[in-house]
Amino acid sequence: ITPVGAPTFSDALRMGTEIFQSLKSLLRKQGFSTNVGDEGGFAPSLKSNAEAIELIIKAIEKAGYAPGVDCFIALDAAASELYHDGKYVLERENRTLDSAEITEFYERLISDYPIISIEDALHEDDWEGWQLLNQRIGDKVQLVGDDLYVTNITRLERGIVENSSNSILIKLNQIGSLTETTAAVEMAHRNNWTAVISHRSGETEDTTIADLAVALASGQIKTGAPSRGERTCKYNRLLAIEAELGTEARFAGRAAFSHLK
């Protein structure tokens, strides 16, 4: 979820935590497990993608917020995991789609639900598919390349030239140095792309990426649910930075997505 309607980071964190607990309550009432995974999120066994999104919308409303105003939904499709023999296989929905068909699938999703960002919507080497997707919905939703770019400026440069997406996920320990990480963020910003600073699935309680998100003015950080110490420590560090900056602190909120219609 992206609590973009909050006026400050601390308010955004409170909103996110309230919605997380709201979702936990809803899942319990419906008899689902509320155990959490590596990144602190819930993983109930649901029948469809739509059911998952609708549960999150109910959780936002139950917490007292307006979906599509106070809080939007951001998806990580991890589509490289769905890709087999040139097709995207949605097993739960018993559907097999090509690049054009899965683009239509995403078009319907963003039409039906308050989705503001989709990460790894397509396979990491489906360059033509990414180009089509960006042409169709890139002005309406943030399209983030993670596996597509792997924080690598050579792949990022190709994406910019081919107009493959409008955002890159940034993982410091994926590319291996602060110099290369900074170069990737700066290249994205020069081309009016967003850059989302990200954790890894296997994390520690190191909080460097929180400082990095502020230092590089990325405006966005992806670091898991408000659950598990290796996730919450990043949020706690951001709270401390906000307190230290005082009135100079700026929370990007909806402005982080100002390039979208």
Helices and strands as residue ranges (DSSP letters): H 9-29, H 49-62, E 73-76, G 79-81, E 83-84, E 87-90, E 95-97, H 99-112, E 115-119, H 127-137, E 142-145, H 153-162, E 167-170, H 172-175, H 178-190, E 194-198, H 208-215, E 221-222, H 229-245, G 246-248, G 253-257
